[in-house]
Amino acid sequence: MSQTTFNIAVIGCGHWGPNHIRTFASFPEAKVVAAADVSRPNLERVGKAYPGLMLFDDHRRLLAEADTHAVVVSSPTSTHYTIVRDALLVDKHVLVEKPLCRTSAEGEELVALAAERGRLLMVGQVFLFNRGILKLKEYLQFGDLGRIYTIVSTRTNLGPIRKDVNAVYDLASHDIAIFDFLTGDTPLEVSASGAAYLQPGIEDLAFITLRYPNDLLAHVHVSWLNPRKVREITIVGDKKMLVWDDLATVGPICIYDKGVVREPYYEDYGQFQLLAREGDISIPRVPLEEPLKAQARYFLESLRRGKLTVSDGKSGLAVVRTLEAIQSSLAQRGAPVTIGAAA
Ligand SMILES: NC(=O)c1ccc[n+]([C@@H]2O[C@H](COP(=O)([O-])OP(=O)(O)OC[C@H]3O[C@@H](n4cnc5c(N)ncnc54)[C@H](O)[C@@H]3O)[C@@H](O)[C@H]2O)c1
């Protein structure tokens, strides 16, 4: 009989890690047994909130001493590669926060190691479990918008400001994962401009243009140096258009039955004019569910099935490849960079 309950440990208990402890602890099929953090105060904070957790100030000790099936890695991105590798080497399944790691060479090694060890490697691309984004995927899959011309995303706020990675790795990793998920493709080419105002060499903001197959042009504006928190995506198709706004109060999606039509000039055969077609605006019902909880449920189901299809290591690696290409374009002040095909 396949296993149905799983012991989970969380490594990295700063801002985000405690949310993983809370969500996994809410499932009867999961038992959060241990936590690790190099910061004593952070460790003591989760120890107080969850008495009975085994606490470790070194992830290697946790991996050696705690009885766990899987670990959630929620430490800074710069530490992901080492911690995920250590966990896979002792045959733990892993859910690692986005982005998977910093370089594609590291990512390739982790994906190969997970396969070799027969362990699940999932990347916490939480927006792939957001009900609004899942609805967008449905619209695109069923062709409701027609041919997709462009997807434009804005992700801004004032902070949180990272020290180990720039706003591209921290924020655009979400948008690239969403674009890849929605299109079912990965970008062919990127060009990006950015600026580092607060810390030398760490971009606070970037304007990123990505070319996907089928002549689909996508754009991302990310910034942690902006007065407004915005989480918004506009998709323009040749039949309809829509806007997803994660922070909207009425509903996250507005569908605009708008488009452009070609009207012939009768007096001049073969000529036409382009006219705006204005239709209704509708707001579909999107059920509410905490995406992090949906992600945790999916990870537990995947552990039970021994199989993972959404947000696996390979798709996480594809995101890292794009991040690397963006980084290279930033260094060349916006020069287009071709993204290497996945091996
Ligand atoms: N999916 C999301 O929406 C989302 C939101 C926030 C953060 N994140 C991701 O979660 C991760 C953590 O982000 P955060 O905001 O919690 O950062 P944070 O800086 O608040 O917390 C990181 C914690 O990891 C600890 N840490 C550092 N090195 C460690 C090590 N070697 N071993 C164990 N612990 C270590 C730190 O002491 C700190 O407590 C990042 O990868 C980030 O991208 C994802």
The ligand as an ORCA input file, in Angstrom:
! r2SCAN-3c Opt
* xyz 0 1
  N       6.469     32.209     -3.177
  C       6.443     33.417     -2.640
  O       5.513     34.188     -2.854
  C       7.592     33.831     -1.760
  C       7.436     34.894     -0.873
  C       8.512     35.236     -0.059
  C       9.699     34.542     -0.178
  N       9.824     33.524     -1.067
  C      11.088     32.774     -1.197
  O      11.361     32.132      0.053
  C      12.758     32.144      0.325
  C      12.980     32.832      1.668
  O      12.487     34.137      1.613
  P      12.156     34.969      2.955
  O      11.409     36.177      2.503
  O      11.579     34.107      3.977
  O      13.621     35.409      3.380
  P      14.113     35.788      4.854
  O      15.430     36.424      4.670
  O      13.035     36.497      5.591
  O      14.281     34.373      5.556
  C      15.288     33.472      5.199
  C      15.632     32.665      6.442
  O      16.579     31.675      6.059
  C      17.580     31.638      7.079
  N      18.811     31.075      6.518
  C      19.812     31.696      5.843
  N      20.772     30.818      5.502
  C      20.346     29.606      5.948
  C      20.917     28.321      5.911
  N      22.076     28.082      5.306
  N      20.247     27.314      6.522
  C      19.062     27.541      7.147
  N      18.477     28.752      7.203
  C      19.117     29.765      6.628
  C      17.705     33.065      7.581
  O      18.286     33.117      8.863
  C      16.244     33.499      7.562
  O      15.611     33.207      8.787
  C      13.412     32.847     -0.850
  O      13.835     31.870     -1.780
  C      12.276     33.667     -1.478
  O      12.450     33.839     -2.865
  C       8.779     33.155     -1.841
*
